[in-house]
């Protein structure tokens, strides 16, 4: 008697594996700025995910004061496509965060991440005159990269812009499966007290 086993299941190709990777680092200086950073990541997922696979990593300013986290985060930020800093615009960045940015510049990379400053809505949304935006604009000028602030981020960073950014990089990085070597924890999928 011939035994017929179950038919082999057909596997669907993993559509996400074929999408170009877009890596995002978010930094925040507290609870509410952390929420703002997570909202920005959700907006990016909604905006970019049909065409690009988003790889987010998030750290608080406090975490970046720890030596082991600091070293890993510098390597991740230097390899990222986008760096979002969510903080109060009227407060200067802490010294250890300024040094963190200086350390990223010293990494040997062909390109630098786009820098985005997200500040509170009560502050003039297009203003780049506060200490946060002023310092990050100076960093972007030094790195010769794009700088965006609040509304500018919402209006300019669409799927076409992100795809152009990725295609301007080395050919080996365009279709990379993952932007990092797996040593970085991604941002949580759900967050807050209900997560």
Secondary structure, 3 states (H helix, E strand, C coil): CCCCCCCCCCCCCCHHHHCEEEEEEEEECCHHHHHHHHHHHHHHHHHHCCCEEEEEEEEECCHHHCHHHHHHHHHHHHHCCEEEEECCCCCCCCHHHHHHHHHHHCCCCCCCCEEEEECCCCCCCCCCCCHHHHHHHHHHHHHCCCEEECHHHHHHCCHHHHHHHHHCCCHHHHCCCCCCCCCCCCCCCCCCCCC
